[in-house]
Amino acid sequence: MNDILTWIDNNIMWGPAMIILLLGTHIYLTFKTHFVQRKVFKGISESLRKDSSSKGDLSVFGSLMTALSSTIGTGNIIGVGTAIAVGGPGAVLWTWIGGIFGIATKYAESFIAVKYRKKYEDGSYMGGAMTAFEHLKMPVMGKIFAYCCALGAFGIGCSSQSKAIADVMNNNFNINNIVVALVLCGLTALVVFGGIKAIARVCERLVPFMSIIYVLGCLVILIINFRFLPETILLIIRSAFTSRAALGGFVGTSVITAARAGIARGLFSNEAGMGSAPQATAASVAKNAVKPALVGSTGVFWDTVVVCLMTGLVLVSSVVGNDAISCILPDGSTISGSLLVSTCFNQIPFIGKPLLTFGILTFAYSTILGWSYYGENCVRYLFGQKAIRFYQILWIVVIFVGTIVSEGAVWTIADILNAAMCIPNVIALLLLRNVIEKDTLYYLNDEHLEDVDAELE
């Protein structure tokens, strides 16, 4: 079964066509938004400001932290390790390039999520590709996206995360997977059953703390590996654009393999193009759709441009500087992403192992919380409020199951479902490209950023 899923993943869902579609959309929307990336630091400053006069369930900071809780996850650590193991060091640069251009796509999908959001009778807000398709009079496409997201959440945001937590606890502390699963299920249930506001409260405290600690730890490791950094950076750049034979602990790769691994794992990490995280942005306070979309787009900057890059530099420099670390196992097979990460971090004196354990535990747990909201959101859209409790219970069950299935199957299924979400979401973005451009040109300047859009719900 794993071989069949891998073939589907490599040749259909994540073949050259998907890479061209996703990266092409990133580049196209970069031009349509007139290089919104240049406003990323404006978005960061806006995320720290309070606005109690606008409509919405969450503050812009709360919605950003909820969105980041789902994106800053094991994809930033194990996902990057998997990309390097499969695609070589060049995959790091492709992840970063995809992230830079992906800021525009994240902005665009956050924009349509807020612009076409709907308000329920209880006063809560919901938005995303499904409500955008309602505006486009294409409800069937909206339902396809919602089904893909509700099901995809079990892979990208649930089972793969619980598996990562179980593995790190078992490998480092010899704690049985069943014990880990029971504790994790209990901790998740305490928050998830409280709804989006409870999730946001936890994320507002957890996400900044865990991100700062992890980045600082990576900086310490890079200082330790400082003498290998010039060679590391050169190797990453060269490997991204030239095919290379197996050399120096890295597998042999083609350019397309490096690009596929980097872009696919980058998407798993930052979710730009999937339409998932904008559902949190849609719940934020908003005078117009542009301002919260700008704040939402900064999530890709933090997630990929900063955290994924840090992890990539740590891993590649560790392989370059240590002959005992290799992406190729003695039997000739490729090392798994989690084993490569563990091997690299465990070689670092004093802080390597604690940092890895802390990063995976907190990143994975926050992702489980964030994605539970996206799945619930889509289930509510499809089946109504009463279906949410059933979905929450099923979410806890999948957390338990995820700790005992094989890592390869978990990541492959997650990749397939990611691609399934991308297709309808990208269609919505392209159909609404002119609206995105028009409002961006008007609101995305200091004179109009605080203007009220009378049509906004």
C-alpha positions in Angstrom: 0.0 0.0 0.0 2.8 2.4 0.8 4.4 1.7 -2.6 1.1 2.5 -4.3 0.7 5.7 -2.3 4.2 6.8 -3.1 3.7 6.3 -6.8 0.5 8.3 -6.7 2.3 11.0 -4.7 5.4 11.2 -6.9 3.8 10.8 -10.4 0.3 12.3 -10.1 -0.2 14.6 -7.1 3.3 16.0 -6.9 4.6 15.5 -10.4 6.0 18.3 -12.5 2.5 19.6 -13.3 1.7 20.3 -9.6 5.1 22.0 -9.1 4.5 24.2 -12.2 0.9 25.0 -11.0 1.9 26.0 -7.5 5.1 27.9 -8.2 3.5 29.5 -11.2 0.6 30.7 -9.1 3.1 32.1 -6.5 4.9 34.0 -9.2 1.8 35.2 -11.0 0.1 36.5 -7.9 3.4 38.2 -6.9 2.9 40.4 -10.0 -0.9 40.7 -9.6 -0.4 42.0 -6.0 2.4 44.3 -7.2 5.0 42.5 -5.1 3.1 42.4 -1.8 6.3 40.9 -0.3 7.8 44.4 0.0 5.1 45.1 2.6 5.9 42.1 4.8 7.5 44.2 7.6 4.5 46.5 7.5 2.3 43.4 8.1 4.5 42.4 11.0 4.1 45.8 12.7 0.3 45.7 12.0 0.0 42.3 13.7 1.1 43.9 17.0 -1.6 46.6 17.0 -5.0 46.2 18.7 -8.2 47.2 17.0 -11.4 46.8 19.0 -13.5 48.9 16.7 -13.7 46.3 13.9 -15.9 43.2 13.5 -14.4 39.7 14.1 -13.9 36.9 16.6 -10.2 37.3 17.1 -7.6 40.0 17.2 -5.2 40.1 14.2 -2.4 38.8 16.5 -4.6 36.0 17.7 -5.6 34.9 14.2 -1.9 35.1 13.1 -0.8 33.0 16.0 -3.6 30.5 15.3 -2.5 30.3 11.7 1.2 30.0 12.7 0.3 27.3 15.1 -0.7 25.1 12.2 2.2 26.1 9.9 5.1 26.1 12.3 5.0 22.4 12.9 7.0 19.2 12.2 7.3 20.4 8.6 9.8 22.9 9.8 12.0 20.2 11.3 11.2 16.7 10.1 9.8 18.0 6.8 13.0 19.9 6.0 15.0 16.8 7.0 12.9 14.7 4.6 13.4 17.2 1.8 17.2 17.1 2.3 17.3 13.3 2.6 15.3 12.9 -0.7 16.2 16.0 -2.7 19.7 16.8 -1.4 20.9 20.2 0.0 19.4 22.0 -3.0 16.0 21.3 -1.6 16.6 23.9 1.1 16.9 26.7 -1.5 13.8 25.6 -3.3 11.9 25.6 0.0 13.1 29.1 0.6 12.3 30.3 -3.0 8.8 28.8 -2.7 8.3 30.6 0.6 9.4 34.0 -0.8 6.9 33.8 -3.7 4.4 32.0 -1.5 3.9 35.2 0.6 1.9 36.6 -2.3 -0.3 33.5 -2.5 -0.9 33.5 1.2 -1.9 37.1 1.0 -4.3 36.5 -1.9 -6.0 33.5 -0.2 -6.2 35.3 3.1 -7.8 38.3 1.2 -10.6 36.2 -0.4 -11.2 34.4 3.0 -11.9 37.8 4.7 -13.5 39.5 1.7 -16.2 36.8 1.2 -16.5 35.5 4.8 -19.9 34.8 6.2 -21.4 35.3 9.6 -23.3 32.6 11.5 -26.4 33.1 13.6 -24.3 32.8 16.8 -22.1 35.8 15.6 -19.0 33.8 14.7 -17.3 34.2 11.3 -16.2 31.7 8.7 -14.3 32.2 5.5 -12.1 30.5 3.0 -12.1 29.0 -0.5 -15.6 27.6 0.2 -17.2 30.9 0.8 -15.3 32.5 -2.1 -16.8 29.8 -4.4 -20.2 30.7 -3.0 -19.6 34.3 -4.2 -18.5 32.8 -7.6 -21.8 30.8 -7.8 -19.8 27.6 -7.8 -20.9 25.9 -4.5 -19.9 22.4 -5.7 -16.2 23.5 -5.9 -16.6 25.0 -2.4 -17.8 21.7 -1.1 -14.9 19.8 -2.8 -12.4 22.1 -1.1 -14.2 21.7 2.3 -14.1 17.9 2.0 -10.4 17.9 1.0 -9.6 20.1 3.9 -11.7 18.2 6.5 -10.0 14.9 5.4 -6.6 16.4 4.7 -6.5 17.8 8.2 -6.2 14.3 9.6 -3.0 13.8 7.6 -1.1 17.1 7.7 -2.4 18.4 11.0 -3.1 15.3 13.1 -1.6 11.9 12.5 1.8 13.1 11.1 2.1 15.4 14.1 1.2 12.8 16.7 3.6 10.3 15.0 6.4 12.9 15.3 5.7 13.4 19.0 5.5 9.7 19.7 8.8 9.0 17.9 10.7 11.7 19.7 9.4 10.6 23.1 10.1 6.9 22.3 13.6 7.5 20.9 14.8 10.0 23.5 13.1 8.8 26.7 12.0 5.3 25.8 8.3 6.1 26.5 5.8 3.7 25.0 3.8 5.1 22.1 0.5 4.2 23.7 1.4 6.2 26.8 2.3 9.2 24.7 -0.9 8.8 22.7 -3.1 8.8 25.8 -1.4 11.9 27.3 -1.5 13.7 23.9 -5.2 12.9 23.4 -6.0 14.3 26.8 -4.1 17.5 26.4 -5.6 18.1 23.0 -9.2 17.4 24.1 -8.8 20.0 26.9 -8.2 22.8 24.3 -10.1 21.6 21.2 -13.4 21.2 22.9 -13.2 24.8 24.0 -13.5 26.1 20.4 -11.6 28.7 18.4 -11.2 31.2 21.2 -9.7 28.6 23.5 -7.3 27.5 20.7 -6.3 31.1 20.0 -5.6 31.8 23.7 -3.2 28.8 23.9 -1.6 29.7 20.6 -1.0 33.3 21.5 1.2 32.2 24.4 2.8 29.0 22.9 3.7 30.0 19.4 5.9 33.1 20.1 7.7 31.3 23.0 8.4 28.1 21.1 9.5 29.9 17.9 12.0 32.2 19.7 13.5 29.4 21.7 13.9 27.2 18.6 15.5 30.0 16.5 17.9 30.9 19.2 18.9 27.3 19.6 19.5 27.0 15.9 21.7 30.2 16.0 23.8 28.6 18.7 24.3 25.5 16.6 25.2 27.6 13.5 27.8 29.4 15.6 29.2 26.0 16.5 29.2 25.0 12.8 30.4 28.4 11.7 33.5 27.2 9.8 31.3 25.0 7.6 28.8 27.6 6.7 30.5 29.0 3.6 30.8 25.5 2.1 27.2 24.8 3.2 25.7 27.8 1.5 27.6 27.2 -1.7 26.5 23.6 -1.8 22.9 24.5 -1.3 22.9 27.0 -4.1 24.8 24.7 -6.6 22.6 21.7 -5.8 19.4 23.6 -6.4 20.2 24.2 -10.1 22.5 21.4 -11.1 22.1 17.6 -11.0 24.6 15.9 -8.6 25.8 12.4 -8.0 25.9 11.0 -4.5 28.7 12.8 -2.7 29.7 13.8 0.8 26.9 12.1 2.7 24.1 13.3 0.3 22.1 11.3 -2.2 22.5 11.9 -5.9 19.6 14.2 -7.2 18.3 15.9 -10.3 17.1 19.5 -10.3 13.5 18.4 -10.6 13.9 16.1 -7.6 15.4 18.9 -5.5 12.7 21.3 -6.6 9.9 18.8 -5.9 11.2 17.9 -2.5 11.8 21.5 -1.5 8.5 22.9 -2.8 6.4 20.0 -1.5 7.9 20.2 2.0 7.7 23.9 1.9 4.0 23.7 1.2 3.6 21.2 4.0 5.3 23.8 6.2 3.8 27.2 5.2 0.6 25.9 3.5 0.7 28.8 0.9 -1.7 27.7 -1.8 -3.6 25.2 0.3 -6.2 27.7 1.7 -6.1 26.3 5.2 -4.5 29.0 7.4 -6.7 31.8 5.8 -9.6 30.3 7.7 -8.1 31.6 10.9 -7.5 35.0 9.2 -11.2 35.1 8.3 -12.1 35.2 11.9 -10.0 38.2 12.7 -11.2 41.8 13.3 -11.2 43.6 10.0 -12.2 47.0 8.5 -11.3 45.7 5.1 -9.9 42.5 3.7 -6.4 43.8 2.8 -5.1 44.6 6.3 -5.7 41.2 7.9 -4.6 39.5 4.7 -1.3 41.4 4.9 -0.9 40.3 8.5 -1.7 36.7 7.5 0.9 36.7 4.7 3.6 37.3 7.3 3.1 33.8 8.5 5.0 32.5 5.5 7.9 34.8 6.2 8.2 33.5 9.8 7.6 29.9 8.9 9.7 29.4 5.8 12.0 32.3 5.3 13.1 32.2 8.9 12.4 28.8 10.7 12.8 26.4 7.7 15.9 28.2 6.6 17.4 27.9 10.0 16.7 24.1 10.2 18.1 23.6 6.7 21.3 25.4 7.4 21.7 23.4 10.7 21.1 20.0 9.0 23.3 20.6 5.9 26.2 22.1 7.8 26.1 19.2 10.2 26.3 16.7 7.4 29.1 18.7 5.7 31.1 19.0 9.0 30.7 15.5 10.3 31.7 12.4 8.3 29.6 10.2 10.7 26.3 11.8 9.5 25.0 10.7 6.1 21.7 10.7 4.2 22.6 7.3 2.8 22.2 4.3 5.1 24.8 1.4 5.0 22.3 -0.7 2.9 22.2 2.0 0.2 18.7 3.2 1.1 17.9 6.8 1.9 17.7 7.9 5.5 14.3 9.0 6.9 13.7 12.6 7.6 13.2 12.1 11.3 16.4 9.9 11.7 18.5 12.5 9.8 17.2 15.3 12.0 17.8 13.2 15.2 21.3 12.3 14.1 22.3 15.8 13.2 20.9 17.4 16.4 22.2 14.7 18.7 25.8 15.4 17.5 25.6 19.0 18.9 27.0 19.2 22.4 24.6 20.1 25.3 21.8 21.8 23.5 21.2 19.6 20.4 19.0 16.9 21.8 17.0 19.1 24.2 16.4 21.6 21.4 15.1 19.0 19.0 12.8 17.5 21.6 11.4 20.8 22.6 10.9 21.9 19.0 9.1 18.8 17.9 6.9 18.6 20.9 5.8 22.2 20.9 5.6 22.6 17.1 3.6 19.4 16.6 1.2 20.1 19.4 0.5 23.6 18.2 -0.1 22.2 14.7 -2.6 19.7 16.1 -4.6 22.6 17.7 -4.5 24.9 14.7 -5.6 22.2 12.2 -8.4 21.0 14.4 -10.0 24.4 13.9 -9.7 24.2 10.1 -11.2 20.7 10.0 -14.1 21.8 12.2 -14.6 24.9 10.2 -15.1 22.8 7.0 -17.3 20.2 8.7 -19.5 23.0 10.0 -19.8 24.4 6.5 -20.7 21.0 5.1 -22.9 19.5 7.8 -23.7 22.2 10.3 -22.9 22.9 14.0 -24.0 19.6 15.3 -21.4 17.7 13.3 -18.5 19.4 15.0 -18.5 17.3 18.2 -18.4 14.1 16.2 -15.4 15.5 14.2 -13.6 16.6 17.5 -14.0 13.1 18.9 -12.7 11.5 15.6 -9.8 14.0 15.7 -8.8 12.6 19.1 -9.1 9.0 17.8 -6.8 9.8 14.8 -4.2 11.3 17.1 -4.1 7.9 18.9 -3.9 5.9 15.6 -1.3 8.2 14.2 1.3 7.3 16.9 1.4 3.7 15.7 1.3 3.8 11.9 4.5 3.9 9.8 6.2 7.3 9.2 6.4 6.8 5.4 2.7 6.2 5.0 1.8 9.1 7.2 3.9 11.6 5.3 2.9 10.3 1.9 -0.9 10.5 2.6 -0.4 14.0 4.0 1.4 15.0 0.7 -1.4 13.6 -1.4 -4.2 15.4 0.6 -2.2 18.6 0.5 -2.2 18.6 -3.3 -5.9 17.7 -3.3 -6.6 20.9 -1.4 -4.4 23.1 -3.6 -6.3 22.5 -6.8 -9.7 24.0 -5.9 -8.0 26.8 -3.8 -5.8 27.9 -6.7 -8.8 27.9 -9.1 -10.6 30.3 -6.7 -7.5 32.6 -6.5 -7.1 32.7 -10.3 -10.8 33.4 -10.8 -10.8 36.3 -8.3 -7.4 37.7 -9.4 -8.8 41.0 -10.6 -10.7 41.7 -7.4 -7.5 40.9 -5.4 -5.5 43.3 -7.6 -8.1 46.1 -7.5 -8.5 46.1 -3.7 -4.8 45.7 -3.1 -4.0 48.8 -5.2 -6.5 50.8 -3.3 -6.1 49.7 0.4 -2.4 48.7 0.5 -1.0 52.1 1.2 -0.8 54.2 4.3 -3.7 56.5 3.2 -6.3 53.8 2.8 -5.2 50.8 5.0 -7.6 51.9 7.8 -10.5 52.6 5.5 -13.7 50.6 6.0 -15.0 48.4 3.3 -18.8 48.8 3.6 -19.4 45.4 1.8 -17.4 43.5 4.4 -19.5 41.2 6.6 
